[in-house]
Amino acid sequence: MENPKATEHKEFPLGMDESTEEEYSNQSNLLQEFNAISNIDKAWIFNSDNGVSQVMFSISQPNLLANKRRKFILSSTILKESNGSVRFQWAPFPIETSGVSIMVPSPSGSKLLVVRNPESEGPSRFEIWNSSHVEKEFHVAQSVHGSVYTDGWFEGISWNSDETRIAYVAEVPSSAKPAFNGVGYKKGGSTDKDTGSWKGQGDWEEDWGETYAGKRQPALFVINITSGEVQAVKGIDRSLSVGQVVWAPSAEGIEQYLVFVGWSFVTRKLGIKYCYNRPCALYAVKAPHHESKANETEIHSTEDVQALNLTQTISSAFFPRFSPDGKFLVFLSSRSSVDSGAHSATNSLHRIDWSSDMKLSQSREVYDVIPVVTFAEDGSFPGLYCFSILSSPWLSDGYTMIISSIWNSSQILLSVNILSGEILRITPNDSNFSWGLLTLDGNNILAVSSSPVDVPQVKYGVIVEKANNNNEWSWSDVSDPIFKCSNKVRSLVSSLTFSVMKFSVKDASVSPTKGASKPYEAIFVSSKAKKNDTCDPLIVVLHGGPHSVSLTSFSKSYAFLSSLGYSLLIVNYRGSLGFGEEALQSLLGKIGSQDVNDVLTAIDHVINLGLASPSKIAVLGGSHGGFLTTHLIGQAPEKFVAAAARNPVCNLALMVGTTDIPDWCYAETYGAIGCEKLTEAPSADDLTQFYSKSPISHISKVKTPTLLLLGAQDLRVPVTNGLQYARALREKGVPHKVIVFPNDVHGIDRPQSDFESFLNIGVWFNKYCK
């Protein structure tokens, strides 16, 4: 008689066999150990009367089972020793902040605003906390406004100076929709409790594209934290979407004003996420509910005065910040991006002189603090690339700002004198690590430093006074429990090393500008162990954008791939941020050729150095990095043994009619004249040009096994782009695999999706590279 266990058939998941299942199991265990490392999202420092500082960290960690990010708070006391060193005394455990959308301390640190947005159509909840309990709680109905914006772009929450009112950005109330019942149209509409009818869809409305699908217009509101009264701010044109609000400095007897960023649109809202080429301006408007006293000077005779554009002479202005004395309004600009059509480019920093008793009708002159750097000699400041500013970025002198910026392949910290324009790099010049700014402790700085092979480390920076005012910054490590990782992860990353490589431009003599012929960079990550005659397989990693950059910071996903036994070549091809405006602009109109050639040159360089084997090279990229990935396996089909692409741009002719950023297709294809050619109805010549620039035009040559990871809700590069390419691979008989994440957008960054993506990338590469 047969043994029943011998005939038992094991059923494997779709697309797996026994060895693949074992590979999934082993790699998923390792990936989860990397995945468990926490991130610091924000930090705040509170100074007490006795000089002791308290710091509060907002931390997040992926929660795979819930498919959300778990958020929590961890506090510490900063103890300053007599010898000048500092020691952090940590709370024993973090506290989870479930259901909290955003937290904003008041200027004095005595109050904390907690906002809880509804998950459905319920009210938004505002809580005012003191040091021991909730003082006030207000529920704001959907008829007043929708969810509060907490996205980091439209987001704007600002306490006034006496901490009685808070200005913020929220969705406008929803428009009335038609109602229907069993008979037909129902006059007078219906209520949510009316079970005998349903609400129709009403007219479709434009939104701001990727990640804003279904979101309503952002508008400005003020809440009185004593009464809970909420007022919409009047005088703002309906064509403006608003964000980043701050209270202007006020003086007794003078009206209070709000300064905010406004984005206008005429016929269409184009995608705004990661797109700094959307024109915007700073506006000032009178705050509601400011009652005048008899002895006050009236600035305006009418209540409903229109908001005034403060920056009419410049095409882009955002992140407004007032100096501590209220004399200056400082802001960032992406005018070079707006003017060229590149979705991101070199920033500039500007200043407006401000007086609290100024009439809004008075004109403001905009002064350059940091102009756009078109070309930088080696080692000199390459230009400003700054994408956030602290709510209070000032040192005690009142005119020195601390900001972060990208300097070639690293993120660094700068001090900027807004009066003289003097710029100092305050993070170590001899380090290739990347630095993130957390918050200021008086004249000291709390930051995070990391590298591709070094888990993040909290740092505390102090000024060391030197002769002739040549002060330096001293940075000390902070022993922290935040970035703890397993012994296995620490052992694996400690066995790795990294360097930043420079590559000369081929045919530099034909480059139209000096910046276009400058060397570009790549980050090379490899094992410290020397092998005799063999090289680890190489993964070429390509960032999206294309006007983005890969930084020398720690990435859990890339560290996981390195720990599987791969070297990484992370290429910052020309067009990347951090290398000057001429180098960035050199790529417009040349995608699919200049960027492809830069990557191939970098690959050949590491092969010639004996750091990579030409027979074991894989390529990985997302978005424009996926565009490059699929271009490379078509233009250099013998070069790569495996490829993986996340939401890749494969066919511009298909993308242009469905994406939230059709202007990107025109600018990157045609260059400077692309913005003039932009139309919702591309000509036959346009479509031909788009196709010729696309990876799918090389599909007949592709033979590389390719993994495609696609987000079904992607508005930036709609899923049809990747599916068309996959079907073409199938038709040619090229090994491929497609995974579609039904609820993910362009980033594929929900915890389960991100985890499954990189697990499949690791398994796919091992199948063909090892």
C-alpha positions, 0 to 999 in steps of 0.5 A: 500500500502506498504511503499517502504522504508520498503522493501528497501534492503541494500546491505553490502560489502562482508563479512559484516552485519549491526553490522560489518559495524558499527564496521568498521565505529567506529574503522576506525575513531579511527584508523585514529586519531592514523594514522595521527600522524607524524614521524620524518625521519631525522634531520640536524642541521646547526650552524651559525657564531654567534653561533645560531643553526638551525634545519631542520626536515624531517617529514612524515605522511600517506596520505591514499587517495594517498596511499603514505607517505606525506613528509615535512620539518619543521625548528626551531631555537635553542635558548640557554638561559643564565641559560643553558636551550634551547628553540625552535622557530619553523617556522609557517608551514611545507613545503611539499617536493613532488617528492623529493627522498632524501636531503643531506646537504653539510658539511658546511651546505651552500648547499643542494643536492635534488635528484628527481628520475623518476617515469618511464624511465625519467632522474634523477634530481639533484638540488643544492640549496643555502639559497635562490634558486636553483643554479644548476639543472642537468638531468642525462639520463637513458643511464648514470645510473638509479635511485639513491639508497635512501633505507638506505642500498645501499644508499650512498651520500657523498659530498667531502670536498671542496663541488665541487663533490658528490659521490653516488650510482645509478642503472647501465644503463639498458642492451640492449634488443632485438627488434621486429616488425611486421616481426620479430626480428629487427636488431639494436634494437629500440628507445623509439619513434619507434612505429612500434616495441617493446622491448623484455624482454631479459635475466632475471637477479638476484636481491637482493630480497624483496623490490629490485625486478626489481632494477638493480645493484647498482654502484658508480658514481661521479657528478661535481656540477659545470659542471654537468659531471657524471662519473662512478667510475672505478676499481670496479669488476662487481661482487660487488654491492656497497653502503654507499660511503664516501670520504676519507680524502684528503690532498693537492697534494694527490689523492682523494679516495672513501671508500664504502661497497661491497657485492659480489655474485657468483651464486645467490643474496640472499635477503638482506633486513633485512639480515645482514648475507650477507658477505660484506667488505670495499673497497677503490678506486681512485675517478675519474677526480682528475687531478694531478699537477706537484708537486703532488706525484703519488700514482698509475701509471694507471688510472684504478686501482682496488679497494682494500679490506680494511677488508679482515680479517673480514667477514662483514664491513659496515657503514664506518665513518672517524674521524674528524681528518681523522686518523681513519676509524670506521665501524660496523660488523655483523660477528657473523651473517655471521658466524652463518647464523642468519639473524641478530645478535650481532654487533661489532665496529672496527677501522682502522688507516688511513693516507691520504698519505698512499698507497692503497697497504699498509695493514690495521690492524683491531682493535676491539672497541666493540667486540661481547658480548656473555653473559652479567650479569644482568644490564651490557652491553648486546652487540651492536645492531646498525642499523644506524650511523649518517653521523657525529656522533662525539663529539668535542673531535674527538674520542667519537661517539654517537650511538643508540643500543638495550639494552634488550627491549629498544633502548638507546643511547651510547657514545663510545670512539673509542680509549679506547673502553669505553662505556657509556649509556647516556640515563637514566638508570631508564627509560624503554622508548626507545630513537632514535638518530636524530642529534648532535648540537656540544656536545649536542644531539637531540633525540626522546623518547617514550614508548608504552603509551607515544606519542614521545617527542623531547629531547635535551641532554647536558653534566653536568660536575661532579667531577672526570670526572663522567659527566652525561647527562641532558635531557630536553623536547622540546616543538614541534608541530611535534607529536601533536595528537587529544585530544581523542588519548592523553586521551586514551593513558594516561589511559594506563600503561606499564611495562617490565616483566622478565620470567625465562626459563623453564628447564634452566639446560639443556640449552647448554650455560649460555646465553640460560638460561637467563631470557627473557622479554615481554612488558605488556600494560594495562589499569590503571583502576582497574576492580573488577573481570574481565580482559581486553581481552589479545592480545599476540603480536609476532615480526618477524625475529626471530632475531628482537625485539619489543621495548618499543617505541610508535607504532600507531598500537599497541596503537590503539589496546590497546585503543579498550580495550585490554591488550597487551603482547609483547613477546621478546622470546629467540633469540631476539636482545638485550640480548647477542649472546648466548641467540640469537644463542640458537634459531637456530635449535629450531624454533617451539619449544623453541620460542613457549614454551617461549611464552606459559610460558609468557602467563601462567605467566600473567594469574597466576598474574591475569592480563589476563583471560584464556578464552579471549586471542588472538594472533597476529604476522607477518612473523616469528611472524606469524609462531609463531601465527600459531604454537601456535593455532596448538600446544595449540588449546584451548588457543586462541579465535582468531588469526591474521597473516601477511604474516606468514611462515606456511610451510617451505617445500613450502617456501624454493623453492620460497623465496629470503632467502632459507638459512634462512630455513636451518639455523633456521631449522638445526642450525649451520650446516644449512649453510653447507646444503644449496642447491637449490635442497632440499633432501627428508629428508630436506623437511621432516624436514622443514615440521616437523618444520612448523605450517602446521604440526599441522593443524589437531588440529587448531580450532581458528578463524584466519585472514590472511593478505597477500601481493601478491608481497611478495618475502620473504614469498611468498603468496602461504604459507598463501593461502595454510594454509587458504585453509587447514583451510577452508577444516577443517571448521575453521572460517577464513578470508583472505585479499590479498593486490595485490601490497604489499610486505612483510611488508604490509606497504603502507598506505592504506594496513597498515590501512586496516590490523589493522582495520580488526585485530581490528574488527576480535578480537572484534568479537571473544574476546568481 
